[in-house]
Amino acid sequence: MSRIRKAVFPVAGLGTRFLPATKAIPKEMLPVVDRPVIQHVFDEARSAGIEHFIFVTGRNKGVIEDHFDIAFELDRTLKDRNRASDLAELARDLPMAGTTSFTRQQEPLGLGHAVWCARDLVGDEPFAVLLPDMLHQSPTPCLKSMMDAQAEYGGNFIGVYAVPEDETHRYGIVDVGTGPKSALPIRQMVEKPPQGTAPSNLAISGRYILSPKIFDLLGSQTRGAGGEIQLTDAMVALQQSEPFFAHVFDGRVHDTGTKLGFLTANIAYALDHAELGGELRAALRQLL
Ligand code: UTP
């Protein structure tokens, strides 16, 4: 497999678990501390070395495209007010011109369908997929260590993390053979196994490196669970012909698509924040 240059961000979902906050605002634009969730995930991909960023958006998601563009009037006002550090921060967050693409998933037919919508933009090369509502908090970006492992072993990679044994029924779970934690051979993937039947406690975390062969499989796939085109079904089919590895992520995973996960992410990131951490700690002590 060749070097991973492109990443797909599926951002067309409706975010129904976070209503009413997500009625008019995409859940990817909700802030974790002072940056939208999507910016955190974009930063992870950029610092991993990704060169092209493909967003699969939908209706009411135009603000994501605006976020990754220059806000001319805002820049002008900040310049007039000598707000150099704010200007520098906005410039740092911006993708380089010509490195983003936006395409629309016309109907929310599932994650697999959203990834399939990026097929022409990805072309015939292996690529990364990052689910923007899943924040991976760690000193080394999760995608970076996955890309390093993929360069060493080749094949398809799925990011996984350890979840409590009694919660495995809520997640996609992988059954793995023996190997290094960075590349455990996957024997089987099971979507939300009934309680007590999970083959491991390693849950799929929302980071993938996939071969472009996945697109043909997604294109010919019938709808699976929930009437949606499931990415997992296509990965199971691809596993017949290509190796899949699980990459165990050691940091914290926050599902910001749920209210509790979003709140926890905000507290965890704010506690790590150089300016906010100390005062937040004191405020939390008072509250509790
Ligand atoms: P989720 O199931 O977590 O997102 O999909 P959702 O559908 O927005 O959330 P709920 O369940 O209604 O609260 C994981 C990721 O896949 C994207 C979502 O935007 C999210 O980032 N997705 C999901 C799509 O792009 N298209 C879809 O049809 C479904």
Residues whose N, C-alpha, C, O or C-beta is under 5 A from the ligand:
A	BS01	UTP	P10 V11 A12 G13 L14 G15 T16 R17 F18 V56 E107 P108 L109 G110 L111 A114 L131 P132 D133 G257
